Amino acid sequence: MSFADPIFLLGLLAVPLLAWAAWKQSRRTAPGLRYSATADAEALPKTLGTRLKGLPTVLSLLALTLSLTALARPQRHDVTVERTAEGIDIMLVLDVSTSMTAEDFYPNRFEAAKVVGADFIAGRVSDRIGLVVFAAQAYTQAPLTLDYPFLRRMLFEVRMGLIEDGTAIGTALATATARLRDSEAESKVIILLTDGQNNRGEIDPTTAAEVAEALGVKIYAIGVGGEGGREGGGIFGPFMQVPEVDEATLREVAGKTGGRYFRATDAEALRSIYDAISELERTEIEETSYVDVEERYQWFLWPAFGVILLNILLVNTRLRRVP
């Protein structure tokens, strides 16, 4: 509860002073009846009127307190906040080729990418997000959705080895762009994460980027991993050839659509990149507040009137003083 005119509450400071002054006055007030001998009067039993002689003063002070509170205009505020946002449509494109099992990230590139991607999804507001995974081919793991728990579950259910091995970056970009083609969002974004070079598919990355540019889709490309080479071998199994990231192509693809290229060499760097993209592609949220004010002065005013009427009734009947 708040008060529209709280200045009147300062008057409540005078109530204790008035109560003290009334008490002092009652100690000096002459009795209503005069007796020739006060000892006889003191021996008389106290009546109800005698016991309640201070009640009119109490009622007067109570009426004053209630009146001052009513004048301060107590109010109750119901605030309704309406949030509206022009969301961004985002397609996450994740490389699931075997090179993503390289362990220069913990526990490997693939698992680290899923964890960081899930955190990115959890941090978005009012944005539709979808997921495309690719190796030699690309397919949609989840369409654009606002159901973030479902999307995170679909991300963690992605498994390697279900698609023929390879790296079809152009096909993956074309698939994600197709998902955004009919989008009416103000901003349409693809976040591509890969650790290799385009070596499969019928669509090259540059052509896919041109299509994305024509449809107003912005591409952020993330190259993950360190230098290419061989990993594993010896008693731990056969060597795995880790490809070198084709930074030139990824930089060209991102630049052509107005996006940016990033390089992540560890999980922390990858997390920082997703944070940077979140800042670059932030959804603007508009808030409209509706305030419903309910006046509650009557909660105090009517009781004040009642107390005043009760006081008038008592001092003119039961508690009337004899001159």
C-alpha positions as CSV (number, residue, x, y, z in Angstrom):
1,M,0.0,0.0,0.0
2,S,1.2,3.5,-0.8
3,F,-0.1,7.0,0.0
4,A,-0.9,9.7,-2.6
5,D,-0.6,12.6,0.0
6,P,1.7,11.3,2.7
7,I,2.2,14.8,4.1
8,F,-0.9,14.3,6.2
9,L,0.8,11.3,8.0
10,L,3.0,13.9,9.7
11,G,-0.1,14.8,11.7
12,L,0.0,11.4,13.4
13,L,3.0,12.7,15.3
14,A,0.7,15.0,17.2
15,V,-1.5,12.1,18.4
16,P,0.8,10.9,21.3
17,L,1.2,14.6,22.4
18,L,-2.6,15.1,22.5
19,A,-3.0,11.9,24.4
20,W,-0.4,13.0,27.0
21,A,-2.1,16.4,27.3
22,A,-5.5,14.9,27.8
23,W,-4.1,12.6,30.5
24,K,-2.5,15.6,32.3
25,Q,-5.8,17.5,32.0
26,S,-7.8,14.6,33.5
27,R,-5.6,14.7,36.6
28,R,-6.5,18.3,37.2
29,T,-10.2,18.2,36.3
30,A,-12.7,18.9,39.1
31,P,-15.3,16.2,39.8
32,G,-18.7,16.5,38.2
33,L,-20.5,16.4,41.5
34,R,-19.5,18.1,44.8
35,Y,-19.7,16.3,48.1
36,S,-19.6,17.7,51.6
37,A,-17.3,14.9,52.5
38,T,-15.1,13.2,49.9
39,A,-14.4,10.2,52.1
40,D,-18.0,9.1,51.7
41,A,-17.7,9.5,47.9
42,E,-14.5,7.5,47.8
43,A,-16.2,4.7,49.6
44,L,-18.9,4.4,46.9
45,P,-18.4,1.5,44.3
46,K,-17.1,2.6,40.9
47,T,-19.8,2.6,38.2
48,L,-19.3,1.7,34.6
49,G,-19.5,5.3,33.7
50,T,-16.7,6.1,36.1
51,R,-14.5,3.3,34.7
52,L,-15.1,4.6,31.1
53,K,-14.6,8.3,31.7
54,G,-11.5,8.4,29.5
55,L,-13.2,6.6,26.6
56,P,-14.4,9.8,24.8
57,T,-10.8,11.0,24.7
58,V,-9.6,7.7,23.3
59,L,-12.4,7.7,20.7
60,S,-11.5,11.3,19.7
61,L,-7.8,10.4,19.2
62,L,-8.8,7.3,17.3
63,A,-11.1,9.3,15.0
64,L,-8.3,11.8,14.4
65,T,-5.8,9.0,13.5
66,L,-8.2,7.4,11.0
67,S,-9.1,10.8,9.5
68,L,-5.4,11.7,8.9
69,T,-4.8,8.3,7.4
70,A,-7.8,8.8,5.0
71,L,-6.5,12.3,4.0
72,A,-3.2,10.7,3.1
73,R,-5.1,8.7,0.4
74,P,-3.9,5.2,0.8
75,Q,-3.8,3.3,-2.5
76,R,-3.2,-0.1,-3.8
77,H,-1.3,-0.4,-7.1
78,D,-1.8,-3.4,-9.5
79,V,1.0,-3.3,-12.1
80,T,0.6,-5.3,-15.3
81,V,3.7,-5.5,-17.5
82,E,3.3,-6.4,-21.1
83,R,6.4,-7.6,-22.9
84,T,6.7,-7.6,-26.6
85,A,9.7,-8.6,-28.7
86,E,10.6,-8.7,-32.3
87,G,12.4,-12.1,-32.2
88,I,15.4,-13.3,-34.2
89,D,15.3,-16.6,-36.2
90,I,18.5,-18.5,-35.7
91,M,19.6,-21.8,-37.3
92,L,22.5,-23.6,-35.5
93,V,24.5,-25.7,-38.0
94,L,26.7,-28.3,-36.3
95,D,29.4,-30.4,-37.9
96,V,29.2,-34.1,-36.9
97,S,32.0,-35.4,-39.0
98,T,34.5,-37.8,-37.3
99,S,37.1,-35.1,-37.0
100,M,34.9,-33.5,-34.4
101,T,36.0,-36.3,-32.0
102,A,39.5,-34.6,-31.7
103,E,40.3,-34.1,-28.0
104,D,41.9,-30.7,-28.1
105,F,38.6,-29.6,-26.5
106,Y,37.3,-31.4,-23.3
107,P,36.1,-34.1,-23.6
108,N,36.2,-33.5,-27.4
109,R,35.2,-30.9,-30.0
110,F,31.8,-32.5,-30.5
111,E,30.7,-32.7,-26.9
112,A,32.1,-29.3,-26.1
113,A,30.1,-27.8,-29.0
114,K,26.9,-29.3,-27.7
115,V,27.4,-28.0,-24.2
116,V,28.2,-24.5,-25.3
117,G,25.4,-24.5,-27.9
118,A,22.9,-25.6,-25.2
119,D,24.0,-22.7,-23.0
120,F,23.5,-20.3,-25.9
121,I,20.0,-21.6,-26.4
122,A,19.2,-21.2,-22.7
123,G,20.3,-17.5,-22.9
124,R,18.0,-16.4,-25.7
125,V,14.6,-14.7,-25.2
126,S,11.7,-14.7,-27.7
127,D,14.0,-16.1,-30.5
128,R,13.0,-19.1,-32.6
129,I,16.0,-21.4,-32.9
130,G,16.5,-24.5,-35.1
131,L,19.2,-27.1,-35.5
132,V,20.9,-28.6,-38.6
133,V,23.6,-31.2,-38.4
134,F,25.8,-32.3,-41.2
135,A,28.7,-34.5,-42.3
136,A,28.7,-35.7,-46.0
137,Q,25.0,-34.8,-46.0
138,A,22.8,-32.4,-43.9
139,Y,19.5,-32.8,-42.2
140,T,17.3,-30.8,-39.9
141,Q,17.5,-32.1,-36.3
142,A,14.9,-29.5,-35.1
143,P,12.9,-26.9,-36.9
144,L,12.6,-23.3,-35.7
145,T,11.0,-23.4,-32.3
146,L,10.5,-21.4,-29.1
147,D,10.4,-24.6,-27.1
148,Y,14.0,-24.3,-25.7
149,P,13.9,-27.4,-23.5
150,F,12.8,-29.5,-26.5
151,L,15.6,-28.0,-28.6
152,R,18.2,-28.6,-26.0
153,R,17.1,-32.2,-25.7
154,M,17.3,-32.6,-29.5
155,L,20.8,-31.1,-29.4
156,F,22.0,-33.6,-26.8
157,E,20.5,-36.5,-28.7
158,V,22.7,-35.8,-31.7
159,R,25.0,-38.8,-32.3
160,M,28.0,-39.2,-34.6
161,G,28.2,-42.0,-37.2
162,L,24.6,-41.7,-38.3
163,I,25.6,-39.8,-41.4
164,E,28.2,-40.8,-44.0
165,D,31.5,-39.1,-43.1
166,G,32.6,-36.0,-44.8
167,T,32.2,-32.2,-44.5
168,A,29.4,-30.7,-46.8
169,I,29.5,-27.1,-45.6
170,G,27.7,-25.7,-48.6
171,T,24.9,-28.3,-48.3
172,A,24.5,-27.5,-44.6
173,L,24.3,-23.8,-45.3
174,A,21.7,-24.3,-48.1
175,T,19.6,-26.5,-45.8
176,A,19.6,-23.9,-43.0
177,T,18.9,-21.1,-45.4
178,A,15.9,-23.1,-46.7
179,R,14.6,-23.3,-43.2
180,L,14.8,-19.5,-42.9
181,R,13.4,-18.7,-46.4
182,D,9.8,-18.1,-45.3
183,S,10.8,-16.4,-42.0
184,E,9.2,-13.0,-41.3
185,A,11.6,-12.2,-38.5
186,E,13.4,-8.9,-38.7
187,S,16.8,-10.7,-38.4
188,K,17.7,-14.1,-39.7
189,V,20.9,-15.7,-38.6
190,I,22.9,-18.9,-39.3
191,I,25.6,-19.9,-36.8
192,L,27.9,-22.4,-38.5
193,L,30.3,-24.5,-36.5
194,T,32.8,-26.7,-38.3
195,D,36.4,-27.9,-38.0
196,G,37.2,-28.8,-41.6
197,Q,37.0,-28.0,-45.2
198,N,34.2,-28.5,-47.7
199,N,34.8,-31.8,-49.4
200,R,31.3,-33.2,-50.0
201,G,28.0,-32.1,-51.4
202,E,26.9,-30.5,-54.7
203,I,26.7,-27.0,-53.4
204,D,29.9,-25.1,-52.6
205,P,29.9,-22.7,-49.6
206,T,30.3,-19.6,-51.6
207,T,27.2,-20.3,-53.7
208,A,25.2,-21.1,-50.5
209,A,26.4,-17.8,-49.0
210,E,25.1,-15.9,-52.1
211,V,21.7,-17.5,-51.7
212,A,21.7,-16.6,-48.0
213,E,22.7,-13.0,-48.8
214,A,19.8,-12.8,-51.3
215,L,17.3,-13.9,-48.6
216,G,18.7,-11.5,-46.0
217,V,20.3,-14.3,-43.9
218,K,23.4,-13.4,-42.0
219,I,26.1,-16.1,-41.4
220,Y,28.4,-16.3,-38.4
221,A,31.0,-19.0,-39.0
222,I,33.1,-20.6,-36.3
223,G,36.2,-22.6,-37.0
224,V,37.0,-25.0,-34.1
225,G,40.3,-26.7,-33.3
226,G,44.0,-26.1,-33.5
227,E,46.3,-26.9,-36.4
228,G,45.5,-29.8,-38.6
229,G,47.5,-33.0,-38.4
230,R,47.4,-36.5,-37.0
231,E,45.9,-37.4,-33.6
232,G,46.1,-40.7,-31.6
233,G,48.1,-43.7,-32.8
234,G,50.5,-46.2,-31.3
235,I,49.1,-48.5,-28.6
236,F,46.0,-46.3,-28.5
237,G,44.8,-47.2,-31.9
238,P,45.2,-45.9,-35.5
239,F,46.1,-42.3,-36.3
240,M,43.2,-40.0,-37.2
241,Q,43.8,-37.3,-39.7
242,V,42.5,-34.0,-38.4
243,P,41.8,-31.5,-41.2
244,E,42.9,-27.9,-41.3
245,V,40.1,-25.4,-40.9
246,D,39.4,-23.6,-44.2
247,E,39.5,-20.1,-42.7
248,A,39.6,-18.3,-46.0
249,T,36.3,-19.8,-47.2
250,L,34.6,-19.4,-43.8
251,R,35.7,-15.8,-43.7
252,E,34.4,-15.2,-47.2
253,V,31.1,-16.9,-46.5
254,A,30.5,-14.8,-43.3
255,G,31.7,-11.5,-44.8
256,K,29.5,-11.9,-47.9
257,T,26.3,-12.0,-45.7
258,G,27.4,-9.3,-43.3
259,G,28.3,-11.7,-40.6
260,R,31.7,-12.5,-39.0
261,Y,34.2,-15.3,-38.8
262,F,35.6,-16.6,-35.4
263,R,38.3,-19.1,-34.5
264,A,38.0,-21.2,-31.4
265,T,40.9,-23.2,-30.2
266,D,39.4,-24.3,-26.9
267,A,36.1,-24.6,-25.1
268,E,36.5,-21.2,-23.3
269,A,37.1,-19.4,-26.5
270,L,34.1,-21.1,-28.1
271,R,31.9,-20.0,-25.2
272,S,33.2,-16.4,-25.6
273,I,32.4,-16.5,-29.3
274,Y,28.8,-17.5,-28.6
275,D,28.6,-14.7,-26.0
276,A,29.9,-12.3,-28.6
277,I,27.3,-13.4,-31.1
278,S,24.6,-13.0,-28.4
279,E,25.6,-9.4,-28.0
280,L,25.7,-8.8,-31.8
281,E,22.3,-10.4,-32.3
282,R,20.4,-9.2,-29.2
283,T,16.6,-9.2,-29.2
284,E,15.0,-5.8,-28.4
285,I,12.3,-6.2,-25.8
286,E,9.7,-3.5,-25.3
287,E,7.8,-3.3,-22.0
288,T,4.5,-1.5,-21.5
289,S,3.3,-1.1,-17.9
290,Y,-0.3,-0.7,-17.0
291,V,-1.0,0.6,-13.5
292,D,-4.4,0.1,-11.9
293,V,-4.8,2.4,-8.9
294,E,-7.4,1.5,-6.3
295,E,-8.2,4.2,-3.7
296,R,-8.5,2.9,-0.2
297,Y,-9.1,6.0,1.8
298,Q,-12.7,4.8,2.5
299,W,-11.2,2.0,4.6
300,F,-10.3,4.6,7.1
301,L,-12.8,7.4,6.5
302,W,-16.0,5.5,7.2
303,P,-14.6,4.0,10.4
304,A,-13.6,7.5,11.5
305,F,-17.2,8.7,11.0
306,G,-18.4,5.7,13.0
307,V,-16.1,6.4,15.9
308,I,-17.1,10.1,15.9
309,L,-20.8,9.2,16.0
310,L,-20.2,6.7,18.8
311,N,-18.3,9.3,20.7
312,I,-21.1,11.8,20.3
313,L,-23.7,9.2,21.4
314,L,-21.7,8.2,24.5
315,V,-20.9,11.7,25.8
316,N,-24.6,12.7,25.5
317,T,-26.0,9.5,27.1
318,R,-24.1,7.0,29.2
319,L,-20.9,9.1,29.7
320,R,-22.6,12.5,30.0
321,R,-21.0,14.6,32.8
322,V,-23.2,16.3,35.4
323,P,-22.3,20.0,35.7
